[in-house]
Amino acid sequence: MIDGYPQVSRPDSALPGERGWALLRRSRKQAPGTEILCEYVFRPLAHLVVLALLPLRVPPPVVVAAGAGVGLGAAVGIGYGHFVLGALLLQLKTVFDNADGQLARASGRVTAFGRYLDSESDLLVNAAVFAALGAVTHEPWLALAAFLALTLVLGVNVNLKWLYRRERGALADRTPPVQGAGALLARVYAIVYAPQDRLVEAFAEWRLRRLSADGPTRLAYHDRWTVSVVANFGLSTQLAVLGLCLALGHPAAYLWIVMGCGIALVPLAFRRERRAGARRRFEAKTSRGQRA
């Protein structure tokens, strides 16, 4: 479920004119879909962390580990019924989640190790948070179902972006090679996430084969609108909604919201097929007209 982003080659220290918004723009992840809450709330907050850490040459994986620690602390807080504390810690965790990638891009230290660590840390924190939600709501099976639904939604989000890029010739390696300690993280990724990556891609290819899709039809199927909608089911938004539910004292409500996000993937898939089918019919009609 790694979401690739371009390597940058600037030095660790920011250029004098890049201490503000220019550096923020350079550190942003290039993605076909925008997660609105992340882009306009959490990324600017994370930028403040980046400005503080960049001169210190703090390695981005340290920020990943800090975010994971805060996230696990949130799970403990939720488990003990401290919902407001848990909500606040989850938002701090989201800031760190954004800061680690922004710091890596701003400092030119994007690594496969950091990307694997980020994905797997998120999975660990999510599992702990949903275990805590299951305990406090006394709905362990609902919490498990919601955890699986969230994992699916986040995986679909990343894979839709990857497939969108691939169809337009902007390939990113799903599983970049890594040496040393990162090799273990790569093996964990291959076990946990890679099957889901293959499943999403295989489903898309199966539906496109049924449509007898050509180039324009494939582009219509892998459309920016769907990618943008699903991007707003991303983890930053999920944790913000969970934080709101916790602050209001209704943690169980979030479990149903996540289930709703999973169900929403179905009409989105049907919409993509209708759009691709319409494009295929248009191309066939145009081709017949040209032959006539």
Stockholm file with secondary structure:
# STOCKHOLM 1.0

chainA/1-292         MIDGYPQVSRPDSALPGERGWALLRRSRKQAPGTEILCEYVFRPLAHLVVLALLPLRVPPPVVVAAGAGVGLGAAVGIGYGHFVLGALLLQLKTVFDNADGQLARASGRVTAFGRYLDSESDLLVNAAVFAALGAVTHEPWLALAAFLALTLVLGVNVNLKWLYRRERGALADRTPPVQGAGALLARVYAIVYAPQDRLVEAFAEWRLRRLSADGPTRLAYHDRWTVSVVANFGLSTQLAVLGLCLALGHPAAYLWIVMGCGIALVPLAFRRERRAGARRRFEAKTSRGQRA
#=GR chainA/1-292 SS CCCCCCCCCCCSSCCGGGSSHHHHHHHSCCCSSCCHHIIIIIHHHHHHHHHHHGGGTCCHHHHHHHHHHHHHHHHHHHHTTCHHHHHHHHHHHHHHHHHHHHHHHHHTCCCHHHHHHHHHHHHHHHHHHHHHHHHHHTCHHHHHHHHHHHHHHHHHHHHHHHHHHHHTTCCCCSSCCCCTTHHHHHHHHHHHTHHHHHHHHHHHHHHHHHTTCCHHHHHHHSCHHHHHHHHTTSHHHHHHHHHHHHHTTCHHHHHHHHHHHHHHHHHHHHHHHHHHHHHHHHHHHHHHHHHC
#=GC SS_cons         CCCCCCCCCCCSSCCGGGSSHHHHHHHSCCCSSCCHHIIIIIHHHHHHHHHHHGGGTCCHHHHHHHHHHHHHHHHHHHHTTCHHHHHHHHHHHHHHHHHHHHHHHHHTCCCHHHHHHHHHHHHHHHHHHHHHHHHHHTCHHHHHHHHHHHHHHHHHHHHHHHHHHHHTTCCCCSSCCCCTTHHHHHHHHHHHTHHHHHHHHHHHHHHHHHTTCCHHHHHHHSCHHHHHHHHTTSHHHHHHHHHHHHHTTCHHHHHHHHHHHHHHHHHHHHHHHHHHHHHHHHHHHHHHHHHC
//
